[in-house]
Amino acid sequence: MVYCAAWGCSNHTGMGKILHRFPRDPTRRKQWEIRVRRKDWTPHNNSYLCSDHFEETQYETGRTDNKRKLKPFAVPTIFAFTTTRVTPRRPPRKRQVSEEPEEKSSKRVDAEHSYCNRSGTSVTQQEDSPSSDHDSDKDEEGTEENEATPDDCEASVGNELPVTAGTSNHDARVLAMEKTIQHLKQALAKERREKRKLEKEKKMQEASFVSLFNQDQLDRLGRDSTRGVKWSWETIKKGLQLRSVCGTEGYELLLAQKQPLPSMRSLRRSLQGAASESDTE
């Protein structure tokens, strides 16, 4: 059973605690020894400290194996002789609710809905202003002319409404679509350049093949076997020359390497056909 080496700590593996061995690096081991503060004591290879002496910030996070492993430069900081400072929490600030008189609140409401009044004066001002009976009669006669209709109120409200958020969202979507289209155009131009480059390389390779092989040899390269291939006289002549120079074994080695050449049997048939034609003549 392994015990913790810290002063005043009696934790051990039997209690289900995780114990960490002192580092083998002399520098890091010295750091742990200084933090333990044990007089006339030197740690050795079998000295341990339990997990209670390490803060959570000293452990690795995001491990897939869910193991508690210390960071490469972790140091113990929690001991019996250390005190943790707890900062007291500040009490919440009291909200000051302002209570306005009824007169002020009514004036504020009238000011907010002043757009329905064409003359621009609030209702409270009209009520507070002194007027005679004669003036009141005139006001009653002109109510039909100065009274604001619901259509006028709706028009004034519509003029003062701000631009809705849907317009800005639509503009953002349009900009995003334009950027996507521009990106796709650039990708399409790049693909076209790559296609032209590959076609040019293909033509160069075909030209080099034509200079090396005949047309029947090129057809043989596109097949798995020589069955059904009709060799031209130029190819038969080339095969006979290679056979005479390389010998039978060298020519068979070329055939084993999948070279587009007639087989030995085709060469023999061509020689027999040429001999029969010479005899008839």
BELLINNOR-V672209 format. One record per backbone hydrogen bond with DSSP energy under -1.0 kcal/mol. CO is the residue of the C=O (numbers start at 1). NH is the residue of the N-H. E is the energy in kcal/mol with one decimal. If there is no record, write none. Layout:
CO|NH|E ; CO|NH|E
//
This chain:
2|13|-1.7 ; 6|9|-1.5 ; 11|4|-2.2 ; 12|15|-1.4 ; 12|17|-1.1 ; 13|16|-1.6 ; 18|51|-1.7 ; 20|49|-2.2 ; 25|29|-2.6 ; 26|30|-1.9 ; 27|31|-1.6 ; 28|32|-2.0 ; 29|33|-2.3 ; 30|34|-2.4 ; 31|35|-1.8 ; 32|36|-1.8 ; 33|37|-1.4 ; 44|47|-1.6 ; 47|22|-2.4 ; 48|5|-2.7 ; 49|20|-3.5 ; 50|53|-1.4 ; 51|54|-1.4 ; 53|77|-2.0 ; 53|78|-1.7 ; 55|58|-1.5 ; 56|59|-1.3 ; 58|71|-2.6 ; 67|69|-1.0 ; 69|60|-2.7 ; 71|74|-1.7 ; 101|105|-2.1 ; 102|106|-2.3 ; 103|107|-2.2 ; 104|108|-2.3 ; 105|109|-2.1 ; 106|110|-2.2 ; 107|111|-2.2 ; 108|112|-2.0 ; 109|113|-1.6 ; 111|114|-1.1 ; 113|116|-1.1 ; 114|117|-1.4 ; 122|126|-1.5 ; 123|127|-2.1 ; 124|128|-2.6 ; 125|129|-1.9 ; 132|136|-2.1 ; 133|137|-2.0 ; 134|138|-2.0 ; 135|139|-2.5 ; 136|140|-2.4 ; 137|141|-2.2 ; 138|142|-2.0 ; 142|146|-2.3 ; 143|147|-1.8 ; 149|153|-1.8 ; 150|154|-2.5 ; 151|155|-2.4 ; 152|156|-2.5 ; 153|157|-2.5 ; 154|158|-2.4 ; 155|159|-1.8 ; 156|160|-1.4 ; 157|161|-1.0 ; 165|169|-2.1 ; 166|170|-2.3 ; 167|171|-2.3 ; 168|172|-2.1 ; 169|173|-2.2 ; 170|174|-2.3 ; 171|175|-2.3 ; 172|176|-2.3 ; 173|177|-2.4 ; 174|178|-2.3 ; 175|179|-2.2 ; 176|180|-2.2 ; 177|181|-2.5 ; 178|182|-2.3 ; 179|183|-2.4 ; 180|184|-2.4 ; 181|185|-2.3 ; 182|186|-2.1 ; 183|187|-2.2 ; 184|188|-2.5 ; 185|189|-2.4 ; 186|190|-2.1 ; 187|191|-2.2 ; 188|192|-2.2 ; 189|193|-2.0 ; 190|194|-2.2 ; 191|195|-2.3 ; 192|196|-2.4 ; 193|197|-2.1 ; 194|198|-2.3 ; 195|199|-2.5 ; 196|200|-2.0 ; 197|201|-2.1 ; 198|202|-2.4 ; 199|203|-2.2 ; 200|204|-2.0 ; 201|205|-2.3 ; 202|206|-2.6 ; 203|207|-2.3 ; 204|208|-2.0 ; 205|209|-2.4 ; 206|210|-2.4 ; 207|211|-1.6 ; 209|213|-3.3 ; 214|218|-1.9 ; 215|219|-2.0 ; 216|220|-1.7 ; 217|221|-1.5 ; 220|223|-1.5 ; 226|229|-1.5 ; 232|236|-2.3 ; 233|237|-2.5 ; 234|238|-2.1 ; 235|239|-2.4 ; 236|240|-2.3 ; 237|241|-2.1 ; 238|242|-2.2 ; 239|243|-2.3 ; 240|244|-2.3 ; 241|245|-1.9 ; 242|246|-3.2 ; 243|247|-1.9 ; 247|251|-2.2 ; 248|252|-2.3 ; 249|253|-1.7 ; 250|254|-1.7 ; 251|255|-2.0 ; 252|256|-2.1 ; 253|257|-1.2 ; 254|259|-1.7 ; 255|258|-1.6 ; 259|261|-2.3 ; 263|267|-1.9 ; 264|268|-2.2 ; 265|269|-2.3 ; 266|270|-2.2 ; 267|271|-2.1 ; 268|272|-2.5 ; 269|273|-2.5 ; 270|274|-2.0 ; 271|275|-2.3 ; 272|276|-2.3 ; 273|277|-1.8 ; 274|278|-1.7 ; 275|279|-1.8 ; 276|280|-2.0 ; 277|281|-1.6
//
